[in-house]
Amino acid sequence: MTTDVWTVAQAKAKFSEVIDRAESTGPQVITRSGRRTAVIVASDEWERKTRRVGTLADFFAASPLRGSGVKVRRSKERAQKIDL
């Protein structure tokens, strides 16, 4: 999977090509003033990367620390007051 880099002007002028390349070759990086500002990815890749797998309870149940006897102690002192 390759990543192509486009300036904002190039991406605007060739937006369809940016989308086509995101689908065929991988993420397309958009830069503004030489800095990376956005990435265009194919919809199926986005769905795959952002899909939630399991619940928080499943995550803790699968922890290698489960049943290890590790005990977490919390301080009984009051929290420090912070002026905002």
N, C-alpha and C positions, 0 to 999 in steps of 0.2 A: 504494500500500500504506500503510495507516494503522496506527498503533500505539496501542492502548488501554492505559491504566494502571489497575490494580486494587490495592486494599489486600489483604493476606492474608485478612482477614475476608470481603471481597467475593468474592475468588477461591474461597474455600472454599464459600461459600454458593451460588455460581453456576458451579461447576467445569465443568459440561457446556457452559455458554454460553461460558466462556473458551476451551475447546477448539474449539467451533464457530467462534468469531471468529478464532482462530489459523488455522484452515483456510480461512476465507472472506476475511478482510481483512488478515491478517498477524500479526506477532509481538505477543504480549500481555505487558506488563511487570507484574510483581508487586512491590509495595513493602512494606517493613516499617519502621515508624517514620519514614516519609517518604523512605527511601532505597531505590533500586532494588536488589532482591536476586535476582530470577530473571526469566527470559523464557521464555514458552511459545511454541513454533513448531510449525507443522504438520510431520508426519513427512517428507513429500516434500521440503519446504524444507530440513530438517536434513540429509537424505541428500545433496541437491544441494550444499549448502555444505561438507560434510565429506568429500565424495568425493575421493580422492587421484587426481591426474592425473599420469601419468608417474612416472618414477623419479628419484632424485637424479642419476644419470648423465645422464638426458635433460635435466634442468635445466641442468647444467653444459655439456652439449653445445650447448644453445641459447643460451648466454650470448653477449652482444655482445662480450665481452672475449676470446672464443676466437679465437686466431690474431692477437691484437693485439700480441703481443710483450711484454706486461706481465710483469715479473719481480717476484716477491715475495721480499724478503730477510728472513731471520729472524736475530735476534740470536744470537750464539754464546755470550753470557754465560749464566751459570747463573741460574735463576729466583730471585727474591727469596724468602727464607724468611719465612713468615708464621706467627705464633703464634696458634693458635685457642683 
